[in-house]
Amino acid sequence: MLDAFPRIDLLQQPTPLEHMARIGTHTGHQQLWVKRDDCMPLAFGGNKVRSLEFWLGEAMERDCDILVVAGAPASNQCRLTAAAAAKLGLECLVLYAGTDPLPPHSNLLLTGMMGAQIQHLGPVGEEERGRLAKRTVEELTASGRRPYLIGNPVIGGLGYARAAKELHEQAVAGGLSLRHIVLPGSMGVTEAGMLFGAFLLDLPWTFHLISVEYEAIELEARLRSILDGLYRLTGVEAKDDPLSRVRIYTNQLGAGYGVRTEASVQAGHLLAELEALVLEQTYVAKTFAGLLNCVARHDIPSDEAACIVHTGGTPAIFD
Ligand SMILES: Cc1ncc(COP(=O)(O)O)c(C=O)c1O
């Protein structure tokens, strides 16, 4: 069914599914796996590549000639949009919140290196940034260009619906009976997409979302809105409430989005030492800290297999 939606293949092959044997010994849970979405061929990879496959599918189908994306200077989405545009020979306009000169960041450096044009929006919040991005798209259209605005959360969600199938197939091939999925909880695109995929395939997965940005009520609202959009877009009927399979944890938020915690720093060291995994601090280290906490508290029982998705963001480690 997902094949009905236009998609550009940026991944080329499934990302690895790895057993974390040494973390297993450390935690006493021998069935911990990691889906390595940090290992992709496009410019350090990460979860946004899967959404970009569908965003670019739509952009190419509409014969667009310039991609427009808005974000913070640390944005992985902006970096990967610039990368995909470079690969496909499209122009890319990145609208950054902030004023020139922006604070140095590896993602900002890479975005510029890959040839994106950069504009500064001034000190704006998420809502104003979205409004300005829409206005830029209107202005480009009026001047005869064919812009595509990156970021529709429903189209983007299709990427992780597909990832659910990919992970399920890997698990089946490896004789693995997966019961728990651990993901960062943020804007909701990745999470809602994967939930939708698990629902389509009727998989017995419980989702543990480690919030890195919002309180539970806000994250839940975002998930519901994207899921509603996915049902409408695909014409699938919701039989039960997919959120009944979700547990949201806010105990790793600490002082908030982008602020490391003692637990996230410890998780970063532990996973590097025991599994050679590189975890940035905004999304991934907090999520691994959440996994460790879930295992310690038996929210994930030691006889049930669990998989955490490493969503990438790796360049931030160098900042
Ligand atoms: C590395 C990384 N992980 C997780 C997320 C969160 O994904 P989502 O916005 O789909 O919730 C992001 C979003 O920017 C990200 O860059």
The ligand as an SDF file (V2000), in Angstrom:
LIG
                    3D

 16 16  0  0  0  0  0  0  0  0999 V2000
   18.5990   12.6580   15.3470 C   0  0  0  0  0  0  0  0  0  0  0  0
   17.1470   12.8760   15.5490 C   0  0  0  0  0  0  0  0  0  0  0  0
   16.4700   12.0090   16.2880 N   0  0  0  0  0  0  0  0  0  0  0  0
   15.1540   12.1650   16.5340 C   0  0  0  0  0  0  0  0  0  0  0  0
   14.4530   13.2440   16.0250 C   0  0  0  0  0  0  0  0  0  0  0  0
   13.0050   13.3750   16.3400 C   0  0  0  0  0  0  0  0  0  0  0  0
   12.2290   12.9870   15.2510 O   0  0  0  0  0  0  0  0  0  0  0  0
   10.7340   13.4750   15.0860 P   0  0  0  0  0  0  0  0  0  0  0  0
   10.8010   14.9410   14.8150 O   0  0  0  0  0  0  0  0  0  0  0  0
   10.2140   12.7230   13.9340 O   0  0  0  0  0  0  0  0  0  0  0  0
   10.0220   13.1700   16.3540 O   0  0  0  0  0  0  0  0  0  0  0  0
   15.1230   14.1880   15.2400 C   0  0  0  0  0  0  0  0  0  0  0  0
   14.4110   15.3620   14.7210 C   0  0  0  0  0  0  0  0  0  0  0  0
   14.9830   16.3360   14.2920 O   0  0  0  0  0  0  0  0  0  0  0  0
   16.4990   13.9950   14.9870 C   0  0  0  0  0  0  0  0  0  0  0  0
   17.1850   14.8600   14.2360 O   0  0  0  0  0  0  0  0  0  0  0  0
  1  2  1  0
  2  3  1  0
  2 15  2  0
  3  4  2  0
  4  5  1  0
  5  6  1  0
  5 12  2  0
  6  7  1  0
  7  8  1  0
  8  9  2  0
  8 10  1  0
  8 11  1  0
 12 13  1  0
 12 15  1  0
 13 14  2  0
 15 16  1  0
M  END
$$$$
